[in-house]
Structures are given as structure tokens and as C-alpha cells.
Amino acid sequence: MGYISDGFVEALNLLVSLDPEVLAISWVSIKVASISTALSTIVGVPLGFLVGIGRFRGRNFLVSIFNTLMALPTVVIGLMVYSLISRRGPLGELGLLYTQSAMVIGQFILAMPIVAALTLAVIGGVDPRIRKTALALGATDTQSAWAILSESQMGILAAVVAGFGRVFAEVGISMMLGGNIRGYTRNIPTAIALETSKGEFALGIALGLILLGVAFGINLFLQMARRK
Amino acid sequence: MTEQAPIAYQLTGTVFHRPPDFTLRIPTLAIETGKVHAIVGANGSGKTTLLDLLAFLEPPSAGQVIFFGQLINAKSANLLECRRRLGMVFQEPYLFHHTLMRNAAFGPLSRGASRKDSMAKARHALEFTGMTQLQHRRGNQLSGGEKKRAALAMALASEPEVLLLDELTSNVDVNYQRLLEDLILKVNRDRDCTVIFTTHNLDQAYRLAHHVISLQSGTVIDFIPENIFDCHISLEGDRKIARIVGGPAIEVADGAPGPAKIMLDPGSLIVSRQVLDSSARNHLGGRITHMKLHNHTVHLTVDAGVPIVVRLTLASYQELKLDLGQNVVLTFKIHSVRVI
């Protein structure tokens, strides 16, 4: 049991001393997850919003698709994108495999349905009085849609945070499409997997603590925003 | 001869469907400008639906509405233009997650007013409704009555020509009811604004409104739904007798034997100090328990086993020298009783 406590103490040392490798790995995680979440937000929020307020043929089918995609395993996404961007694939010439861009593409496919589906759920459950009130106060259809979006901002923020949390902690996509290249595509989850397989618990625990810290920080931020 | 005020709304053959299965049908209805109008009726009679139609949240399903000379029908595309001439307060108002000031500025901002002008209008509306002190509060920090007043300020900030109020005084205590009623009259008086409000409270309707519109089962009716009683009709010889639940028995002209609802028209009941020698078949004795004056008409409530409302002119009232607690006789013909 001593190796766990030793690993924990060493992990704290790595964190306190701002170990360059820990920082580099964390930066890759934050950078890639942030970009993929931002892209997922840009696409997923309007998509979820439009499907949420819209009443059209095939809406229920679209909702089912979003909900199904939410449960997509990361290795399946990794496999799909790998087959497209590997040297033999149709997009092989772009040379995307084992790059941060490939990780962003995979994580976007993972997070976008989550953001869209949760946004849709938020908009679907929005108080119908918002639209009626806005229209009665002289708002146009666009202004009333904006009012709905504005009133749902906490729910939408939670959808975005859920998307970020999912991509920040995933291993499958990062491993298959990023290749876990040290100093380039190695992020926190892939580094933890590698270090654990090598029996190097200290770095794994240190990165695990950062992962937990980021998750805690985001939830704290969400709580504070809610209270405001 | 009194001069008729210009018409704000003229409804002709108007039909308005409300999913899943409610339909409002108004053959004809004219609403004058500058007056206070009350819409009364039982639950489900269509009060809120009529208000929604008048608010142009959706076009009528059929027929037409002429709003200040502007024609609105099922194909109209000018609903926004009309909506911007009116303000509405819903029965359960929604306040956006901002301060009261920003809520009140929503209407003017939506209409394209500058931020400065919108804030000025919001401030003025909050002042008018007595909400200035709460201007920095958020919607979730207000009580039920304050929310209603805030919603009124939101509607008034856009300086509407018509104000639509859905059950404004419901779910608030008596003091707040008075305050809101005073505001209704103040809006009409000081802002020359046409006010249309729905209410269950007939007393309030008579007290505040110049005109009372009565609805029943989705259509306008020509009587006020007063003096409605549950009864049981039975045949006694060649006469039909309706025994009012917990009250007296009266003779009626219509209705099949069995349980029924009847209505006594308050305007067709004759009040006298003694039994009249007349052809009328119904004479009910009772005691005056309540009296109020509205537009030169006296409304008496007579306890005849059940409270019965009677309307008589001020002159008749003075001539009869009626007073509270006095025993009177109500006389009416069998055709004055409607089986509904």
C-alpha cells in the first residue's frame, strides 16, 4: 500500500513545483478540450435551440438521433475519424492523424450532440410564458427567441459545461487520433493511462488531481453563476 | 343624446381556436376607446382566450377584428404593428431574470427606443405604479402582488393605447386588490388608456367598468351570469317546479324534469315591500343583506334562502325607501327564469 501514499506525496511535489511536463500535458488537455467545446457550442447551441423551439415534421426523429449520439462511445468515434483521416482514408492527404486537430475533430463529434441535446432539453422545458410575455411587450419573433435564449442561459451554460467535462476526461479519441505523442498530443487522460501502465503512479496521481480540480472548479463556477 | 366614443375593437364573425378543443365564437362585439371594460364569465367560458385574441398573439382563425380601423383576419401579417399599440398583463405574469428596471425597459427597447429613452419610460412606469423603490430587485425577489404591479409597469412603459389585464387582482390579498383596482382606474383616467380586464368578481366588474362583457361557453351572452342556482325540476300537476338546492322552490316555464341550472335575471325581478297582486307566478320573501350603487343602478342582495341579486334604478330605490335588513318581496314571471 505504501506505493500509493508515496505516489500521492510525489504527486503533490510535482504540482507544487509546477513540473514542466505536468504543465505541458495539462495545457494540451485544456487547449484541445476548450477548442472542441467552443466549436460544439457554436454548432450545438443554435442547433438545439432551433430544434427545441421548432415544430416541424421529423422533429422527434431528430431528437432521438441527438439522444443516441450522446451515448456514442469514444472508441467508436476514434475508429470512424481514424478511418477517414488515416493515410489510406479519403482525408488522408490532409495529414491530420496524430495531431491536435484530429483530437479536436473527434472531441467535437463527442461533445456537439451532448451540447445540442441538453440545449434542446432546456429549451423544450422553458416556461411558455417567456415567449408570450415578450410578444405581448411588442417583441418581434427574433427578439422573443432571443429572450428565450437569454432566460435559458444557465441551462445552456450547464449543457456546455457537460460537453467540456465529457471531452476533458475522455481517453479513447485522444489515444486513437492523437497518438499520445509526448509534448504534442499527450493530454491528461492519455498520460494517466500511460503512466499507470508503466507503474509510475506519481505523475498519474498528479494529473488525476488536476483533472478533479478542473472539474471541481467548473462546477463551482456554475454554482456561483446560478446564484448570481 | 350621449356621444359614442370611437371604437377600439370591432369583432365580426370572429372565431378563435385554442388547442386542443376550445373555440371562441364572437358574432359581433364593439369595444369603445377610453373606457374600462370588464369581461366576466365562469371558468372555461373563454375570458383569457378572448383577451389573447384581443392581444393579437395569434390571428383569429376565421372572421375579422378591426383594431383602430386596421383589419385583422386569419391571413394578416400586421399583428406586430397592432401588438405594439397595446400592453398586456397575464394572470401569472413572467418577469425576466433581470432587475425590475430592465424588465420595464423591455417593451420600449423592443420597439427600437434608445437605451436612454427606454430607461426613462421604465422609470416613469415604475413611478406610476409605485414600484420605484423596488426597481433594483429581481423578479424572484418580489411577492405575488408586487409581481402583478411590476408586470403592469412593464406593460405601461410602452405607453399603450389599450391595456389588457387578465385576472389582475386574483391571488392577492384584499389591500393589494384595492391598490391594483385604483391603478386600473388611474391608468384609464390619467393616461386616457382603454382598459379591458377579466374577472370572476362581478362586484369588481360593476365597480370599475363602464361596460361589462359577459361570456359563456366561448361566446358573448346578453346577460350577466348572476343568480345562477343548482336545482331539481319536477312536474307537479301541469306546473314545473324548480327546487333550488338549499333555497326556495319556484315555478319555471322550461326545463326537463331532473337536475338543472337556472338563472334569474337581476333586472327582471320586481322588488316591493309587500306581495304584489299581479299575474306573476313567483313571489319570494327575503331580507336585504347588501346594497351598492353602480352607474345610477342599485344592486341589492336579498337573502331568500339563497342570496339573490336584484338591480333597480336609483329612483325606484329612493321611492321604495329601502334599507339594509329590511324585508322585501321579489316578484317575477316564470319566463324570467332561464334554464341554462
Interface residues (C-beta under 8 A of the other chain):
Chain A: D127 R129 I130 K132 T133 A134 L135 A136 L137 G138 A139 T140 Q143 A147 S150 E151
Chain B: A55 L57 L80 R83 R84 G87 M88 F90 E92 P93 Y94 F96 H97 F106 G107 S110 R111 M154 A155 S158
